[in-house]
Amino acid sequence: MTPAPQVMTSAAGDYSRNLWLVPGPQDSVHPLCLFLDADHYLRDMDCLPLISKLMADGQIPPLTLAFVSHVSSEDRQRDYLWNSHYAQFLAEEVVPWVCARSNARAEGNLICGLSLSGLAAAHVAFQYPGLFSQVLCQSGSFWWLAQQELELPVNHARFWLSVGDQETETEVTHPPSGLYQEISQIEGVEWAAARFQDQGATVHYQQYKGGACDCALAGRVACGALLVAGGAAGG
């Protein structure tokens, strides 16, 4: 059963986001798994029952789960395009808020995202490497990063990068801002895999049969990655 959303507002008042919290057990400290794009993971992919079953069956260790919404298409692009201020909101306000209401630990956690939020998840891990050491990026919009001239710091996190073999479209314009994508999703993810490895990260790359719009498949891919990432985080 999906819990009722709570409203998380930043101290400065510039962010107000719905957050769904599923605390882990209170008798032991355990990792936090933070999901961006809550609306997609909870509604479109229906991941919560699958993840809950994996934990109940002992296939992944106990986790506190937190899902943060993206509010609107405009906010989604603004928040997720390598936005250091939004990353700070997640790391320095959302995570402490969650930890105060659960027994989640304060470092070595997981962060997950898809498409633009997959890009954002990677950014948060690069900006706060101690806080998030496991990163799941599903069809991450790394084409955007490949089109920039940004220096990446050294990072020793574990990244799970996946993309569908049908994600070959190039020269795409994304509403509402007209964001221009020159290369394909596959090319962008493969670029990120190589670049992150160059910076010291451990990268697990998977190309699955399908496209980004196959929500049921994406949910299974997410849970499959959590089987590995959750085990690594719990160890």
Buried (B, 14 or more C-beta within 10 A) or exposed (E): EEBEBEEBEBEEEEBEBBBBBBBBEEEEBBBBBBBBBBBBBBEBBEBBEBBBEBBEEEEBBBBBBBBBBBBEEEBBBBBBBBBEEBBBBBBBBBBEBBBEEBBBBEEBBBBBBBBBBBBBBBBBBBBBBEBBBBBBBBBBBBBBBBBEEEEBEEBEBBBBBBBBEBBEEEEEEBEEEEBEBEBBBBBBBBBBBEBBEEBEBBBBBBBBEBBBEBBEBBBBBBBBBBEBBBEBBBE
